Structures are given as C-alpha cells and as structure tokens.
Amino acid sequence: MCVRKNLFTPGFSAKMIEQNLEIRTPDGVSDALLVRPESNEPLPAVINLTDGLGFRPAFAEQSRRIAERGYVVLTPNIFYRISKSPVFPFEPDFGSEPTRARFRELSAPLRPDAMARDGSAYVEFLASQPFVSGGPIGVVGFCFAGKFALTVAAARPDRIAAVASFHGGGLFTDTVDSPHLVLPRVKARLYFGHATSDASMPTEAIEKLEWALQSWGRSYESEMYEAKHGWMIPGREVYDPQNARRGFDKLMDLLYETLQQPVATRHVESLSVAALQLDSSVTLKNISMGEPRLDSDASAAT
C-alpha cells in the first residue's frame, strides 16, 4: 500500500524541500506550494488540485504526505484569478449564503477552457524543473476540482497518466460542457471515489458517469465510500479519518502503479539486459581462449 517502495530512486532522502512559488499562466500568475523530497535523481510529479475552499494548511500537510512517498507535488491556488490564498476572508460555511456567494465568485472564471490552460501551464512548469523526471505526471482533484483534474488529463494526454477524483461534484451533467464529454481525449488511468451522501454527485449522476466510463473503454475504477461530501480533507465536520485513510491508500496505489512502478520495472529490465550482455561477453571470451565449455547437463548439475 502507501508504505511500499517509495525509495526506488537511488539517493532518495527523508529531507523535504518546500517552496512558495508563483507560476505564470496565460491568464495571470498563480501562487502555489511545491513540496519534494531531496533526491539525487529526478522524481515523478503530481498536481494536487484543492477543493472549493481553496489552499489551506490541510492541503499543505496532504502535499507533504504525498511527497514523502517519492513525488514532486505542486499544489496551486486554483482561484488565483480572484484572490491569492487564503481565498476566503472569513470562516467558510457552505450552509451560509455568504460562503456560497463567495464560492460562486471564485469559481465563475474556471470554465473548462480556463482549466485546460491552467493545467497545461502547471504541466509545463513541472516539466521545466530539473528535479522532475521526464515521465508521466499524475493529477488529483477534490470536490469542485475533480472535473478540473479530468479536464487537465484531456488537455495534456501526452503527459498525464493518472487522475484521481475524490468526492468530485458535477462530473456528469446534462449540459454541453459536462466534464464526462472530454473522456475520448483522455489516455490516463482514472480513479473516482464517490460519497454515498453527496448532493453535488447524486446516485443518478454516478450511474450515468459509470456508463460513460464503460463506453470510454480504458482503465478506470469507481468506488463508493460510506461518507459525506468532503470526507477526505481534515478541518471540517464531514472529515472521516477511516475513509480518508482508505482514499489516501487508493491514491498511493494509483500513483505508484502509473508513475513509479513503470520506471522501476524499466530499471530492473535494463539491469537484466546488462547482466545478460556481460554474461554473453564472458562466454565468448572463454570460448575464444580455448577454455573448456560446459554443456547444458553439466551446467545444470553445478
């Protein structure tokens, strides 16, 4: 699970490096947190997209937990067009009209084309960093950002290999810009963790999304959690520690199998090929020098 093989890269260290950054996008400048382990080798990257309450300490801590497994984690302020973090100047409560009004203000500019532009900018930023490997990138989105993550995968199928959405809202709608419509352009492996109690993604919408995913025909997994919308993130009454651990383990499995394991497998395969080449060169040398050659039976006996 999440404790396995996070040290596959030689030179990995437990020391963590954190940077507060500003990333230029086509629409402005996004403030962001970058967290990574100190390493002698470049590491795979993960884009961590926050929920509707924006960047806050809970997401900083989550970014550290992901990075500790051997990733470079970029957590941008997805609402940078309206405000720097923190984006709520008061204690948010979605039961109150001021909170809902503020969320509408924050999210209004984030149309699908804006998400695609932002996501591509984040990918390009990570790709330009020497400590990021040239391999695939993962994206995880929470709540409102579940569809953001899916949109990024559609915009950059050349780099995005893994997408996870937890308590994602509005993933299937009857509108012309429903997030599920980008699926034909997505090549990533997908994971959807749905809440059993979620007004933003009711049972009917989940069933329709499932139908769309089956029609899409690529690798995905959908699971239901006996939890409320928002269960993954600490700090609110809907937080569910047990289900949050389960969700985090699923995320680590997805990232490991799509971002780390292929690299580790290629590394082992290259070592095996090198060993075979070495063995072959030694055998030819022995033969050329006239040394005795063991037949297959004798070799087996040794």
VOBA-1610 file (N, C-alpha, C; in pm, whole numbers, padded with zeros to 5 digits, always signed):
BEGIN
Met+00084-00119+00000Met+00000+00000+00000Met+00088+00124+00000Cys+00053+00226+00078Cys+00123+00352+00067Cys+00264+00346+00125Val+00298+00240+00200Val+00431+00233+00259Val+00529+00159+00171Arg+00486+00104+00060Arg+00575+00022-00019Arg+00661+00107-00112Lys+00782+00069-00130Lys+00873+00115-00233Lys+00860+00262-00272Asn+00873+00350-00172Asn+00881+00490-00208Asn+01025+00533-00220Leu+01119+00441-00203Leu+01261+00473-00211Leu+01325+00410-00334Phe+01247+00392-00441Phe+01301+00324-00558Phe+01410+00404-00626Thr+01413+00534-00606Thr+01513+00617-00671Thr+01639+00623-00586Pro+01755+00589-00643Pro+01880+00598-00568Pro+01904+00739-00517Gly+01950+00751-00394Gly+01981+00882-00341Gly+01865+00952-00273Phe+01750+00885-00265Phe+01633+00946-00200Phe+01664+00975-00054Ser+01618+01090-00006Ser+01641+01131+00132Ser+01510+01164+00198Ala+01506+01153+00332Ala+01385+01186+00405Ala+01367+01338+00418Lys+01470+01414+00386Lys+01460+01559+00398Lys+01364+01614+00294Met+01271+01700+00338Met+01172+01757+00248Met+01205+01903+00218Ile+01181+01942+00094Ile+01204+02079+00049Ile+01070+02142+00013Glu+01041+02258+00068Glu+00915+02328+00040Glu+00944+02466-00017Gln+00869+02503-00120Gln+00887+02633-00183Gln+00751+02697-00210Asn+00738+02823-00177Asn+00621+02901-00218Asn+00656+02969-00350Leu+00575+02944-00452Leu+00607+02985-00587Leu+00499+03073-00648Glu+00534+03135-00758Glu+00436+03200-00844Glu+00456+03144-00985Ile+00350+03091-01043Ile+00357+03027-01174Ile+00278+03110-01274Arg+00345+03149-01381Arg+00278+03229-01484Arg+00192+03139-01571Thr+00067+03179-01591Thr-00026+03109-01678Thr-00071+03206-01787Pro-00141+03158-01889Pro-00190+03251-01991Pro-00284+03358-01937Asp-00343+03333-01819Asp-00441+03426-01763Asp-00393+03505-01643Gly-00267+03488-01604Gly-00219+03560-01488Gly-00108+03485-01417Val-00102+03502-01284Val+00003+03438-01203Val-00064+03364-01088Ser-00034+03237-01077Ser-00091+03154-00971Ser+00011+03133-00861Asp-00026+03165-00737Asp+00058+03128-00625Asp+00043+02978-00600Ala+00148+02914-00551Ala+00147+02769-00539Ala+00249+02724-00435Leu+00227+02602-00386Leu+00322+02536-00296Leu+00384+02419-00370Leu+00516+02408-00365Leu+00586+02294-00422Leu+00656+02220-00309Val+00631+02090-00297Val+00694+02008-00194Val+00759+01889-00262Arg+00883+01860-00222Arg+00953+01746-00280Arg+01057+01693-00183Pro+01089+01565-00193Pro+01198+01511-00113Pro+01331+01543-00178Glu+01431+01565-00097Glu+01565+01584-00151Glu+01610+01453-00214Ser+01656+01460-00338Ser+01690+01338-00411Ser+01801+01368-00512Asn+01886+01270-00535Asn+01991+01283-00635Asn+01940+01258-00775Glu+01819+01207-00786Glu+01760+01175-00915Glu+01627+01247-00930Pro+01587+01282-01052Pro+01455+01343-01073Pro+01343+01247-01037Leu+01233+01302-00989Leu+01120+01223-00940Leu+00994+01254-01019Pro+00896+01163-01021Pro+00769+01192-01089Pro+00691+01300-01016Ala+00607+01370-01090Ala+00534+01484-01035Ala+00386+01456-01023Val+00323+01525-00927Val+00179+01516-00902Val+00125+01658-00886Ile+00017+01687-00957Ile-00053+01815-00941Ile-00170+01791-00847Asn-00173+01865-00738Asn-00273+01847-00632Asn-00370+01965-00636Leu-00492+01941-00681Leu-00591+02048-00701Leu-00689+02051-00584Thr-00700+02165-00520Thr-00776+02178-00396Thr-00927+02177-00420Asp-01000+02164-00312Asp-01145+02168-00317Asp-01194+02313-00326Gly-01324+02333-00309Gly-01385+02464-00325Gly-01348+02566-00219Leu-01284+02523-00111Leu-01241+02617-00008Leu-01101+02669-00033Gly-01033+02614-00133Gly-00902+02664-00171Gly-00789+02611-00086Phe-00670+02664-00116Phe-00549+02620-00045Phe-00554+02664+00101Arg-00514+02571+00190Arg-00512+02596+00333Arg-00418+02494+00398Pro-00392+02503+00528Pro-00295+02413+00592Pro-00321+02264+00569Ala-00448+02224+00562Ala-00478+02082+00541Ala-00421+02033+00408Phe-00422+02117+00306Phe-00367+02077+00176Phe-00214+02083+00176Ala-00156+02172+00254Ala-00011+02173+00268Ala+00036+02043+00331Glu-00034+01998+00435Glu+00002+01873+00502Glu-00020+01754+00409Gln-00128+01756+00334Gln-00152+01647+00240Gln-00044+01641+00133Ser+00000+01757+00085Ser+00106+01762-00015Ser+00234+01700+00040Arg+00264+01726+00166Arg+00383+01667+00228Arg+00370+01514+00234Arg+00254+01466+00270Arg+00234+01320+00280Arg+00254+01252+00146Ile+00206+01315+00040Ile+00226+01258-00094Ile+00374+01264-00132Ala+00437+01379-00108Ala+00577+01397-00146Ala+00668+01299-00074Glu+00635+01265+00050Glu+00716+01170+00126Glu+00723+01033+00061Arg+00629+01003-00027Arg+00629+00875-00098Arg+00716+00878-00224Gly+00783+00989-00247Gly+00875+00996-00360Gly+00825+01074-00479Tyr+00752+01185-00453Tyr+00695+01265-00562Tyr+00727+01414-00542Val+00730+01484-00654Val+00731+01630-00653Val+00585+01673-00662Val+00536+01744-00561Val+00393+01777-00553Val+00373+01928-00567Leu+00296+01964-00669Leu+00261+02104-00691Leu+00115+02125-00654Thr+00091+02217-00559Thr-00045+02248-00515Thr-00072+02396-00544Pro-00137+02425-00656Pro-00160+02565-00693Pro-00288+02622-00630Asn-00294+02752-00626Asn-00417+02821-00589Asn-00505+02826-00714Ile-00603+02738-00721Ile-00683+02728-00843Ile-00771+02850-00864Phe-00787+02933-00761Phe-00872+03052-00770Phe-00790+03181-00783Tyr-00669+03171-00838Tyr-00579+03286-00842Tyr-00635+03404-00920Arg-00729+03383-01010Arg-00784+03493-01089Arg-00859+03593-01001Ile-00910+03545-00888Ile-00989+03629-00799Ile-00911+03672-00676Ser-00830+03581-00621Ser-00765+03610-00494Ser-00643+03522-00473Lys-00545+03574-00401Lys-00438+03490-00350Lys-00489+03410-00232Ser-00416+03305-00195Ser-00456+03224-00079Ser-00424+03299+00050Pro-00512+03285+00151Pro-00640+03212+00153Pro-00748+03291+00079Val-00835+03218+00013Val-00934+03282-00075Val-01062+03322-00002Phe-01080+03271+00119Phe-01197+03311+00199Phe-01151+03405+00309Pro-01198+03530+00310Pro-01158+03625+00414Pro-01233+03604+00544Phe-01316+03500+00549Phe-01392+03467+00670Phe-01398+03316+00682Glu-01443+03267+00795Glu-01455+03122+00817Glu-01568+03069+00729Pro-01538+02986+00630Pro-01642+02943+00537Pro-01736+02839+00597Asp-01860+02847+00557Asp-01964+02752+00598Asp-02062+02743+00482Phe-02060+02629+00411Phe-02143+02619+00291Phe-02293+02618+00323Gly-02326+02616+00450Gly-02465+02631+00486Gly-02510+02776+00485Ser-02414+02868+00469Ser-02447+03010+00473Ser-02439+03071+00333Glu-02521+03170+00308Glu-02524+03235+00177Glu-02393+03309+00146Pro-02330+03379+00243Pro-02204+03445+00211Pro-02097+03349+00157Thr-02089+03229+00214Thr-01991+03130+00166Thr-02025+03085+00026Arg-02153+03056+00002Arg-02193+03011-00132Arg-02170+03121-00236Ala-02198+03245-00197Ala-02177+03356-00289Ala-02028+03373-00321Arg-01944+03361-00219Arg-01801+03372-00240Arg-01750+03259-00330Phe-01801+03138-00310Phe-01759+03027-00396Phe-01801+03051-00541Arg-01920+03103-00561Arg-01963+03133-00699Arg-01871+03236-00763Glu-01829+03334-00684Glu-01737+03436-00736Glu-01602+03373-00772Leu-01551+03288-00685Leu-01421+03225-00707Leu-01421+03132-00827Ser-01527+03055-00842Ser-01530+02951-00944Ser-01579+02998-01080Ala-01642+03114-01086Ala-01700+03161-01212Ala-01600+03165-01328Pro-01476+03211-01307Pro-01383+03216-01421Pro-01330+03080-01464Leu-01350+02978-01382Leu-01292+02847-01411Leu-01381+02765-01503Arg-01396+02815-01625Arg-01465+02739-01729Arg-01371+02630-01780Pro-01421+02531-01851Pro-01335+02421-01898Pro-01212+02467-01975Asp-01225+02569-02059Asp-01108+02615-02136Asp-01004+02678-02044Ala-01049+02745-01937Ala-00956+02803-01841Ala-00885+02694-01762Met-00957+02589-01725Met-00894+02475-01656Met-00788+02412-01744Ala-00817+02397-01871Ala-00721+02336-01964Ala-00595+02422-01976Arg-00612+02555-01984Arg-00497+02643-01993Arg-00413+02637-01866Asp-00481+02642-01751Asp-00408+02636-01625Asp-00334+02503-01610Gly-00405+02394-01639Gly-00343+02262-01624Gly-00221+02247-01711Ser-00229+02295-01833Ser-00115+02287-01924Ser+00002+02371-01872Ala-00029+02486-01813Ala+00077+02570-01756Ala+00145+02500-01639Tyr+00068+02431-01556Tyr+00126+02358-01444Tyr+00214+02244-01494Val+00168+02174-01598Val+00247+02067-01657Val+00378+02121-01712Glu+00371+02231-01785Glu+00491+02288-01844Glu+00589+02336-01737Phe+00536+02394-01630Phe+00623+02437-01520Phe+00698+02317-01463Leu+00626+02210-01433Leu+00690+02092-01375Leu+00790+02031-01473Ala+00754+02025-01599Ala+00842+01964-01699Ala+00973+02041-01713Ser+00973+02169-01678Ser+01093+02251-01692Ser+01188+02241-01572Gln+01146+02170-01468Gln+01227+02163-01347Gln+01324+02045-01353Pro+01451+02066-01320Pro+01549+01957-01329Pro+01524+01843-01231Phe+01450+01870-01124Phe+01424+01766-01025Phe+01298+01685-01056Val+01234+01713-01170Val+01116+01638-01212Val+01156+01547-01328Ser+01117+01420-01319Ser+01151+01325-01423Ser+01075+01358-01552Gly+01123+01305-01661Gly+01059+01331-01789Gly+00944+01238-01818Gly+00904+01158-01721Gly+00797+01061-01741Gly+00659+01119-01717Pro+00560+01032-01698Pro+00421+01076-01681Pro+00399+01150-01551Ile+00289+01226-01549Ile+00250+01309-01434Ile+00112+01265-01387Gly+00087+01277-01257Gly-00044+01247-01201Gly-00116+01374-01159Val-00249+01366-01155Val-00332+01479-01110Val-00438+01425-01016Val-00457+01493-00903Val-00564+01456-00811Val-00647+01581-00783Gly-00780+01564-00786Gly-00870+01676-00761Gly-00975+01639-00659Phe-01010+01736-00577Phe-01108+01715-00471Phe-01228+01807-00492Cys-01349+01750-00470Cys-01470+01831-00477Cys-01483+01895-00614Phe-01492+02025-00618Phe-01506+02101-00742Phe-01393+02069-00841Ala-01274+02036-00788Ala-01157+02016-00873Ala-01149+01875-00932Gly-01245+01788-00902Gly-01246+01657-00967Gly-01257+01673-01118Lys-01348+01760-01161Lys-01362+01784-01305Lys-01243+01861-01361Phe-01178+01941-01278Phe-01057+02011-01317Phe-00950+01908-01354Ala-00931+01807-01269Ala-00831+01704-01294Ala-00858+01629-01423Leu-00985+01597-01447Leu-01022+01526-01569Leu-00996+01613-01692Thr-01023+01741-01680Thr-01001+01834-01791Thr-00852+01846-01824Val-00768+01848-01721Val-00624+01855-01743Val-00576+01731-01818Ala-00629+01615-01781Ala-00590+01491-01849Ala-00627+01495-01996Ala-00742+01555-02028Ala-00785+01566-02167Ala-00700+01667-02243Ala-00658+01774-02174Ala-00578+01877-02239Ala-00435+01832-02263Arg-00383+01745-02174Arg-00245+01701-02185Arg-00233+01548-02178Pro-00292+01479-02273Pro-00281+01332-02271Pro-00138+01284-02295Asp-00053+01373-02343Asp+00087+01337-02366Asp+00165+01323-02237Arg+00116+01382-02127Arg+00191+01378-02000Arg+00113+01322-01883Ile-00019+01333-01885Ile-00098+01291-01769Ile-00135+01143-01781Ala-00084+01063-01687Ala-00106+00919-01690Ala-00197+00869-01579Ala-00224+00954-01480Ala-00307+00912-01368Ala-00392+01028-01321Val-00521+01002-01297Val-00614+01103-01246Val-00696+01040-01134Ala-00702+01109-01021Ala-00789+01066-00912Ala-00883+01180-00876Ser-01010+01145-00855Ser-01111+01243-00814Ser-01178+01190-00687Phe-01176+01271-00582Phe-01243+01233-00457Phe-01357+01330-00428His-01473+01274-00398His-01599+01345-00381His-01612+01456-00484Gly-01582+01420-00609Gly-01592+01516-00719Gly-01737+01549-00750Gly-01765+01676-00770Gly-01902+01719-00798Gly-01923+01751-00945Gly-02044+01728-00994Gly-02081+01766-01130Gly-02000+01699-01239Leu-01958+01576-01218Leu-01877+01507-01318Leu-01959+01462-01439Phe-02088+01448-01419Phe-02179+01417-01530Phe-02301+01507-01515Thr-02322+01590-01616Thr-02440+01677-01617Thr-02507+01667-01754Asp-02618+01733-01769Asp-02690+01734-01896Asp-02654+01855-01981Thr-02549+01927-01945Thr-02509+02047-02018Thr-02410+02013-02130Val-02388+02108-02219Val-02300+02084-02334Val-02153+02079-02293Asp-02122+02127-02172Asp-01983+02122-02127Asp-01965+02027-02008Ser-02047+01923-02002Ser-02034+01823-01896Ser-01892+01765-01898Pro-01827+01751-01783Pro-01689+01701-01779Pro-01670+01565-01846His-01771+01479-01841His-01752+01344-01897His-01730+01347-02048Leu-01765+01455-02113Leu-01753+01464-02258Leu-01607+01471-02305Val-01515+01496-02214Val-01373+01501-02254Val-01310+01363-02256Leu-01381+01261-02210Leu-01323+01127-02198Leu-01255+01076-02325Pro-01309+01097-02445Pro-01241+01045-02564Pro-01099+01097-02582Arg-01066+01211-02519Arg-00932+01266-02532Arg-00839+01226-02418Val-00892+01150-02322Val-00814+01112-02203Val-00747+00977-02225Lys-00618+00969-02191Lys-00544+00844-02200Lys-00500+00794-02063Ala-00525+00872-01960Ala-00480+00838-01826Ala-00565+00727-01764Arg-00507+00663-01665Arg-00583+00571-01580Arg-00659+00655-01478Leu-00786+00624-01458Leu-00873+00708-01376Leu-00920+00636-01250Tyr-00937+00714-01144Tyr-00997+00663-01020Tyr-01098+00765-00968Phe-01219+00717-00936Phe-01323+00803-00881Phe-01369+00747-00746Gly-01353+00830-00642Gly-01405+00794-00510Gly-01526+00879-00481His-01645+00816-00481His-01771+00889-00462His-01822+00872-00318Ala-01889+00973-00269Ala-01953+00966-00137Ala-02098+00919-00151Thr-02143+00841-00055Thr-02282+00796-00059Thr-02379+00910-00029Ser-02329+01015+00038Ser-02412+01131+00069Ser-02347+01255+00006Asp-02391+01288-00117Asp-02327+01397-00190Asp-02428+01459-00287Ala-02479+01574-00251Ala-02577+01641-00337Ala-02516+01687-00468Ser-02384+01706-00472Ser-02319+01752-00594Ser-02294+01639-00694Met-02311+01514-00649Met-02295+01399-00737Met-02389+01289-00689Pro-02521+01305-00717Pro-02620+01208-00671Pro-02606+01074-00744Thr-02680+00976-00693Thr-02670+00840-00746Thr-02693+00834-00896Glu-02790+00907-00946Glu-02820+00904-01089Glu-02701+00953-01171Ala-02635+01058-01124Ala-02519+01112-01196Ala-02404+01012-01192Ile-02386+00946-01078Ile-02280+00845-01068Ile-02305+00730-01166Glu-02429+00687-01175Glu-02463+00578-01268Glu-02440+00619-01413Lys-02474+00743-01447Lys-02451+00792-01583Lys-02301+00803-01613Leu-02225+00849-01515Leu-02080+00857-01533Leu-02022+00718-01554Glu-02072+00622-01479Glu-02025+00484-01494Glu-02051+00432-01635Trp-02167+00462-01687Trp-02200+00422-01824Trp-02102+00487-01922Ala-02073+00616-01902Ala-01980+00686-01991Ala-01839+00626-01982Leu-01798+00589-01863Leu-01665+00530-01845Leu-01655+00393-01912Gln-01761+00315-01902Gln-01761+00185-01968Gln-01754+00202-02119Ser-01825+00301-02171Ser-01821+00328-02315Ser-01683+00378-02357Trp-01618+00453-02271Trp-01483+00503-02296Trp-01385+00388-02320Gly-01392+00285-02236Gly-01321+00161-02262Gly-01178+00153-02214Arg-01128+00253-02144Arg-00992+00246-02092Arg-00993+00208-01943Ser-00875+00213-01881Ser-00860+00166-01744Ser-00914+00269-01643Tyr-01006+00223-01559Tyr-01060+00312-01455Tyr-01113+00228-01340Glu-01138+00295-01228Glu-01200+00231-01112Glu-01290+00334-01045Ser-01409+00291-01008Ser-01503+00376-00932Ser-01540+00304-00803Glu-01541+00377-00693Glu-01576+00318-00564Glu-01667+00413-00487Met-01752+00352-00406Met-01838+00428-00317Met-01781+00424-00176Tyr-01786+00538-00109Tyr-01743+00549+00031Tyr-01865+00585+00115Glu-01883+00512+00223Glu-01991+00544+00317Glu-01952+00669+00394Ala-01967+00781+00329Ala-01918+00907+00384Ala-01995+01023+00322Lys-01967+01142+00373Lys-02030+01263+00321Lys-01933+01338+00229His-01989+01422+00146His-01907+01505+00057His-01803+01581+00137Gly-01675+01568+00097Gly-01567+01637+00167Gly-01496+01552+00269Trp-01521+01420+00271Trp-01469+01336+00378Trp-01316+01326+00380Met-01248+01358+00272Met-01104+01334+00264Met-01018+01439+00335Ile-01070+01559+00354Ile-00986+01670+00400Ile-01014+01706+00545Pro-00912+01703+00632Pro-00932+01739+00773Pro-00973+01885+00790Gly-01036+01913+00903Gly-01069+02051+00938Gly-01215+02086+00932Arg-01298+01995+00879Arg-01442+02020+00875Arg-01515+01902+00938Glu-01641+01923+00972Glu-01716+01820+01044Glu-01742+01696+00959Val-01732+01708+00827Val-01757+01593+00740Val-01633+01504+00724Tyr-01521+01546+00779Tyr-01398+01466+00767Tyr-01418+01331+00832Asp-01376+01225+00761Asp-01392+01087+00807Asp-01255+01021+00805Pro-01186+01013+00919Pro-01048+00963+00920Pro-01030+00825+00859Gln-01122+00733+00890Gln-01108+00596+00839Gln-01119+00593+00687Asn-01221+00657+00634Asn-01237+00659+00489Asn-01131+00745+00421Ala-01081+00845+00491Ala-00973+00926+00435Ala-00846+00843+00420Arg-00818+00757+00518Arg-00702+00668+00507Arg-00719+00572+00390Arg-00839+00519+00377Arg-00866+00430+00264Arg-00846+00502+00131Gly-00897+00624+00121Gly-00882+00701-00002Gly-00737+00735-00031Phe-00662+00771+00073Phe-00522+00805+00052Phe-00443+00683+00004Asp-00474+00566+00060Asp-00408+00443+00015Asp-00440+00413-00131Lys-00565+00436-00170Lys-00602+00414-00310Lys-00525+00511-00401Leu-00511+00635-00357Leu-00435+00733-00434Leu-00289+00689-00448Met-00230+00643-00338Met-00090+00599-00343Met-00073+00479-00435Asp-00169+00387-00433Asp-00164+00273-00524Asp-00165+00319-00669Leu-00257+00410-00700Leu-00270+00460-00837Leu-00141+00527-00883Leu-00086+00615-00800Leu+00034+00687-00838Leu+00153+00594-00852Tyr+00166+00502-00760Tyr+00279+00407-00767Tyr+00272+00324-00895Glu+00155+00272-00925Glu+00142+00180-01039Glu+00152+00251-01174Thr+00125+00381-01178Thr+00130+00453-01306Thr+00255+00540-01321Leu+00310+00590-01211Leu+00422+00682-01219Leu+00555+00621-01174Gln+00553+00540-01070Gln+00678+00485-01016Gln+00709+00346-01067Gln+00611+00257-01062Gln+00636+00117-01097Gln+00690+00101-01239Pro+00636+00170-01341Pro+00692+00154-01476Pro+00840+00190-01483Val+00880+00294-01408Val+01020+00335-01406Val+01105+00229-01339Ala+01056+00179-01223Ala+01129+00075-01152Ala+01141-00051-01238Thr+01036-00085-01310Thr+01039-00203-01396Thr+01140-00187-01508Arg+01140-00068-01569Arg+01238-00043-01675Arg+01380-00049-01622His+01400-00002-01498His+01532-00005-01437His+01578-00148-01417Val+01489-00234-01366Val+01523-00375-01346Val+01550-00442-01479Glu+01468-00412-01580Glu+01486-00473-01711Glu+01620-00433-01773Ser+01658-00305-01755Ser+01786-00261-01810Ser+01902-00329-01741Leu+01889-00351-01608Leu+01992-00423-01535Leu+02002-00568-01582Ser+01885-00629-01610Ser+01883-00767-01656Ser+01950-00779-01793Val+01919-00685-01881Val+01981-00686-02015Val+02131-00668-02004Ala+02174-00576-01918Ala+02317-00553-01900Ala+02385-00679-01847Ala+02317-00749-01752Ala+02374-00871-01697Ala+02386-00979-01804Leu+02284-00990-01891Leu+02289-01088-01998Leu+02401-01056-02096Gln+02417-00927-02126Gln+02523-00888-02218Gln+02660-00919-02159Leu+02675-00893-02029Leu+02800-00922-01962Leu+02828-01072-01964Asp+02725-01151-01933Asp+02739-01296-01932Asp+02778-01347-02070Ser+02716-01289-02174Ser+02744-01329-02311Ser+02888-01297-02349Ser+02936-01179-02306Ser+03072-01141-02342Ser+03174-01231-02274Val+03144-01270-02148Val+03235-01359-02077Val+03240-01494-02145Thr+03125-01548-02186Thr+03119-01679-02251Thr+03199-01679-02381Leu+03182-01572-02462Leu+03254-01564-02588Leu+03404-01554-02564Lys+03443-01480-02462Lys+03584-01467-02431Lys+03644-01601-02393Asn+03570-01678-02312Asn+03620-01808-02270Asn+03637-01901-02389Ile+03540-01898-02479Ile+03547-01985-02595Ile+03665-01946-02683Ser+03686-01815-02703Ser+03793-01771-02791Ser+03930-01807-02735Met+03939-01821-02602Met+04066-01854-02540Met+04087-02005-02530Gly+03990-02079-02579Gly+04005-02222-02580Gly+03979-02288-02446Glu+03914-02218-02355Glu+03883-02277-02225Glu+03772-02379-02238Pro+03764-02476-02148Pro+03660-02579-02157Pro+03522-02519-02148Arg+03430-02572-02225Arg+03292-02522-02230Arg+03200-02626-02169Leu+03116-02585-02074Leu+03024-02677-02009Leu+02901-02699-02096Asp+02859-02825-02110Asp+02736-02849-02181Asp+02618-02825-02088Ser+02495-02833-02141Ser+02377-02796-02063Ser+02358-02885-01943Asp+02390-03017-01954Asp+02373-03109-01840Asp+02470-03075-01729Ala+02594-03048-01769Ala+02694-03015-01668Ala+02662-02885-01599Ser+02611-02788-01679Ser+02573-02660-01620Ser+02462-02676-01519Ala+02365-02759-01552Ala+02254-02781-01460Ala+02302-02846-01332Ala+02402-02936-01343Ala+02449-03006-01225Ala+02519-02913-01129Thr+02584-02806-01182Thr+02651-02711-01095Thr+02554-02620-01028
//
